[in-house]
Amino acid sequence: MGAFASNMIYRLVGFKIIVTAVGVINIIVYCTIRLAIFNEGVYFFLVILCNIMLGMIFGSAPTQMYKTFGPKVGADIYGYYWTWFSLASFTSYGLATKVDLHILFYIFAGINALSVASIWFIQL
């Protein structure tokens, strides 16, 4: 159901707007989540919101890759996408053991800001 909904939204507004909205929401979540540790309900909501945004990207990325690059190259790029995502997950786990969690959230916000900026300045 999530992939269906995100692909419907993709057809309405386009991938660039979806990625920008998701990036901005994630930046807000990452910058405010450390303030929500005192309220379990707000913290839970922010974690769920972040996962929903991540699912939105995962649901719409295959369609965008296919439409932009074609079936062969789009499938390869999506495979690379998952490879880099898993490497980023391992890297963030390694950073979490070395860096304070509050600083890690700011690193994630910076990565999202870089992603949003690159979506608007890189032409596909």
Summary of the structure (lengths in Angstrom):
residues: 124
radius of gyration: 15.5
end to end distance: 28.1
largest distance: 48.4
contacts: 320
relative contact order: 0.14
helix: 94%
strand: 0%
